[in-house]
């Protein structure tokens, strides 16, 4: 009887012990060089003396892997004390001072390029600072600063200034193409807020001074020689992010949705509401493949303007389409590509890329039926190559060549830094 009672007491004691919460006694970071440990401690949700929760730890690892300054993060648990674990985040950092180069043919047949330099881990707190200079017949430049976690682990700000000068073709009825010098000076400030790990918001205010000056074409009653407008915009953006990033491989999905209300325009540069959404889906295929997809939808409320907001362009939506090859007041674009790792050793990866880009636009003054009747449809399949550095943030050098299909098809070679999407 005494023996049976002893067994019951032991079992009861073990049950009480197992029911007690295990705590995270201490948190350590291993491998940090430029990134501040104090910044990461503020960012992660697991805190010393908090209860052990594997799901929160794994979410923190995903959060760290999304930071520009971190190439790879994993965790380790020291369970030598069964009631108090020691958690270690093992970090491999990215090199984050990144130059950028884009090259293409300008609208007049000249060589066009864009040079940029950005630091993605300013002050060791994953702030962004940088700027660009471009030459596309005319000179353009811009400067950017963004600190997503400046105030708290949820709240930050960003500001930027851009002066863009382009030779813009504007397409009027009866196949009359008129070229303008389009000068747009913008200053923008915005706040960033992270609701939770998957949901982020942005709210901003933008001032823009726009000028369109006639270069060449046929002047008619519908073709202005000069347009100017001083515009104010209120912008809102929402991101829903469920991506899992493992060096060059991405799995999961993400959505960006933005709404912008613009006021201050006159005539052909009237007030308007612009809404855009971007769906992305990624799936790892086997051990070396990655299937990537993007659907873009865009709509502008002011349809009468020939100076439409959405552009058909090599670097934005359809590879091989040309530089500012067309304009629209609504857009549907689909991009799908298969990336395959051909060679990988240490930090270097060589990827092949097979893609199809397709899209259609509503012509200024047209109907939404333009999107589906095939009149503006453009389909460009192609192949490409990627050179990837696994220890440098966004260090993907890409070369793509596409061949257009159907009427008014165009072929093109596109070069850039970073994956196309």
Helices and strands as residue ranges (DSSP letters): H 2-19, E 23-30, H 37-43, E 50-51, H 54-65, E 70-78, E 84-93, E 97-105, E 111-122, E 127-135, E 139-147, E 155-172, E 176-196, E 199-216, E 226-246, E 249-263, G 267-269, E 272-285, E 289-300, E 310-312, E 326-328, E 330-345, E 348-362, G 368-371, E 378-389, E 396-405, E 412-417
